Amino acid sequence: MSKIVKIGNKKIGNDQSCFIIAEIGINHNGSLELAKKLISIAHFFGCDAVKFQKRTIEDVYTPEELATPRQSVFGETNGDLKRGLEFGYEEYREIDRYCKELDIMWFASCWDKKSVDFMEQFNTCAYKIPSALITDIELLKYIKATSKPILISTGMSTIEEIDKAIEVVGLDNTVIYHCTSTYPSDNSEINLNVIKTLKERYDCPIGYSGHEKGIVSSTIAVVLGACSVERHITLDRTLWGSDQAASLEPEGLRKMVRDIRNVKAFLGDGIKKVYDSEIPIKKKLRKV
């Protein structure tokens, strides 16, 4: 029997309903009001969870990176931008309250140990390892010590690097996500057949984290065996921000969730049969 990963009151596994994550990430652009609108949309259209990103700015970026000139609504340096996008305790306390009110799970990708400690205050349901940090062994060990489910994205990673990460976190309580780390991803680089490769190699649920335009690929991912799908969401892809163009607007999210939820019905049981609904048509059209 293939492994099942429990997240809150939901399960991720081959025979389970696809676990759909709406990644808000930093698409809130530093606005709690916008973050809550995105949470509400994700809930309304039937997503299982929303995800944010949490960084301790001074630990993740060097002083040189923070001082680099970069124009934004927050100021003139990269540090101004990064600090402006980062929610603190009060914002996440309200996010926690609001998600509980709507009965939707939430968690975060943590980019450093202090961010893990920060999220532990809210007892979030899981941790996501972003593709950029799959080789950060010390962070993997730190997150593993929380005993929470671990979701690992594998963008810009070799099989050997994935193997090394799995040596650290193990396959129990772990979901591995096929991913391509370009924003947005070109169709020729989505490579959904990697989902089958990962399913053959690792005895744990396999998911798909997409950054491409459109929704068809996410449905195909589920047909190929993805137990979970994660997509960035936004109110408007033309908003400023590095992730907006690779995100789904509300109508795209609605259609994607609808189609994913119908995959099981589309596939059926594989037994060729004549359906009762076909019999009147058969009588009408068959001559022999």
PEQUI-V138707 format. One record per residue. N is the residue number from 0. SS is DSSP state (H for helix, E for strand, L for the rest). PSI is psi as a letter, one per 20 degrees, with the letter a starting at -180 (* if undefined). D_FIRST is the distance of its C-alpha to the first C-alpha in Angstrom with 2 decimals. Layout:
N:SS:PSI:D_FIRST  N:SS:PSI:D_FIRST
//
This chain:
0:L:p:0.00  1:L:q:3.81  2:L:q:6.52  3:L:p:8.97  4:E:p:12.64  5:E:p:15.18  6:E:o:18.65  7:L:c:21.23  8:L:j:20.37  9:E:r:18.02  10:E:q:14.38  11:E:p:13.39  12:L:r:10.17  13:L:h:9.59  14:L:j:10.24  15:L:r:12.89  16:L:q:16.57  17:L:p:17.66  18:E:o:18.93  19:E:p:22.50  20:E:p:24.65  21:E:o:28.39  22:E:o:29.84  23:E:h:33.37  24:E:d:33.73  25:L:j:37.49  26:L:i:38.33  27:L:i:39.99  28:L:k:42.85  29:L:j:43.66  30:L:o:44.18  31:H:h:42.49  32:H:g:43.70  33:H:h:41.99  34:H:g:38.74  35:H:h:38.81  36:H:g:39.53  37:H:h:36.47  38:H:g:34.30  39:H:g:35.84  40:H:g:35.16  41:H:g:31.47  42:H:g:31.18  43:H:h:33.27  44:L:j:31.23  45:L:k:27.88  46:L:q:26.35  47:L:h:23.91  48:E:q:25.63  49:E:q:28.60  50:E:q:28.94  51:E:r:32.09  52:E:p:33.19  53:E:p:34.91  54:L:q:37.24  55:L:o:39.91  56:H:g:42.42  57:H:i:44.55  58:H:h:41.58  59:H:h:39.83  60:L:q:43.04  61:L:q:46.04  62:H:h:49.52  63:H:g:50.43  64:H:g:47.57  65:H:h:48.52  66:H:i:52.16  67:L:p:51.59  68:E:p:53.51  69:E:o:51.37  70:E:p:52.80  71:E:r:50.86  72:L:i:51.68  73:L:i:51.16  74:E:b:53.67  75:E:j:54.58  76:E:r:52.10  77:H:h:48.40  78:H:g:48.36  79:H:g:49.87  80:H:g:47.12  81:H:g:44.23  82:H:h:45.73  83:H:h:46.44  84:H:i:42.85  85:L:p:41.44  86:L:q:40.86  87:L:a:41.74  88:H:g:41.11  89:H:g:43.02  90:H:g:41.27  91:H:h:37.78  92:H:g:38.82  93:H:h:39.79  94:H:g:36.61  95:H:g:34.62  96:H:g:36.87  97:H:g:36.71  98:H:h:32.92  99:H:h:32.74  100:H:g:35.42  101:H:i:33.50  102:L:l:30.12  103:L:p:28.45  104:E:q:26.60  105:E:q:28.21  106:E:a:27.78  107:E:q:29.26  108:E:o:29.11  109:E:p:31.10  110:L:j:33.26  111:L:r:34.52  112:H:g:34.18  113:H:h:36.83  114:H:h:34.98  115:H:g:31.89  116:H:g:34.30  117:H:g:35.81  118:H:h:32.57  119:H:h:31.68  120:L:h:34.69  121:L:i:32.85  122:L:l:29.48  123:L:r:27.74  124:L:i:24.06  125:E:r:22.91  126:E:q:24.53  127:E:p:24.64  128:E:o:25.63  129:L:q:28.00  130:H:h:28.17  131:H:h:31.53  132:H:j:30.22  133:L:h:27.08  134:L:j:29.37  135:L:n:30.87  136:H:h:29.27  137:H:h:31.27  138:H:h:30.20  139:H:g:26.51  140:H:g:27.03  141:H:g:29.00  142:H:h:26.41  143:H:h:23.65  144:L:i:25.98  145:L:i:25.85  146:L:j:22.24  147:L:q:21.76  148:E:q:18.94  149:E:p:20.03  150:E:p:20.14  151:E:p:21.57  152:E:q:23.68  153:L:k:24.38  154:L:q:27.70  155:L:k:30.33  156:L:q:27.89  157:L:r:27.29  158:H:h:24.03  159:H:h:25.62  160:H:h:26.29  161:H:g:22.73  162:H:g:21.62  163:H:g:24.27  164:H:g:23.20  165:H:h:19.59  166:H:h:21.23  167:H:g:22.94  168:H:i:20.44  169:L:r:17.18  170:L:i:13.74  171:L:p:12.98  172:L:k:14.63  173:E:p:15.47  174:E:p:15.66  175:E:p:17.50  176:E:p:19.99  177:E:p:21.76  178:E:q:25.42  179:L:p:28.95  180:L:l:31.52  181:L:q:34.53  182:L:n:36.04  183:L:r:35.99  184:E:q:33.95  185:L:q:35.48  186:H:h:33.59  187:H:i:33.80  188:H:j:31.90  189:L:g:28.96  190:L:l:26.99  191:L:h:23.93  192:L:i:22.52  193:H:h:21.67  194:H:g:18.65  195:H:h:17.26  196:H:g:18.46  197:H:h:16.70  198:H:h:13.30  199:H:h:13.87  200:H:h:15.18  201:L:p:13.13  202:L:m:9.52  203:L:r:10.29  204:E:q:11.49  205:E:p:14.57  206:E:a:17.67  207:E:p:21.22  208:E:o:24.44  209:E:q:27.40  210:L:j:31.13  211:E:r:32.51  212:L:q:34.87  213:L:r:33.66  214:L:i:30.46  215:H:g:29.43  216:H:h:27.42  217:H:h:25.20  218:H:g:24.36  219:H:h:23.76  220:H:g:21.38  221:H:h:19.17  222:H:h:19.56  223:L:i:18.41  224:L:j:15.14  225:L:p:16.45  226:L:i:14.77  227:E:q:18.02  228:E:p:21.63  229:E:p:24.53  230:E:q:28.12  231:E:q:31.47  232:E:q:33.69  233:L:r:37.47  234:L:h:40.29  235:L:o:42.13  236:L:i:41.25  237:L:i:44.93  238:L:q:44.92  239:L:q:45.64  240:L:q:42.77  241:L:h:40.76  242:L:i:37.52  243:H:g:39.13  244:H:h:39.36  245:H:j:35.61  246:L:r:34.81  247:E:p:34.38  248:L:r:37.20  249:H:g:36.56  250:H:h:36.81  251:H:g:34.43  252:H:g:31.87  253:H:g:32.36  254:H:h:31.82  255:H:g:28.75  256:H:g:26.99  257:H:g:28.19  258:H:g:26.89  259:H:g:23.43  260:H:i:23.08  261:L:i:24.09  262:H:g:21.69  263:H:g:19.34  264:H:h:22.55  265:H:g:23.94  266:H:h:21.11  267:L:a:20.99  268:L:i:19.11  269:L:i:20.63  270:L:p:22.74  271:L:p:26.40  272:L:r:28.56  273:L:o:31.88  274:L:q:31.58  275:H:h:34.13  276:H:i:35.51  277:H:h:36.31  278:H:g:38.34  279:H:h:41.58  280:H:h:41.46  281:H:g:40.84  282:H:h:43.89  283:H:h:45.94  284:H:h:45.21  285:L:p:44.47  286:L:h:47.74  287:L:*:46.49
//
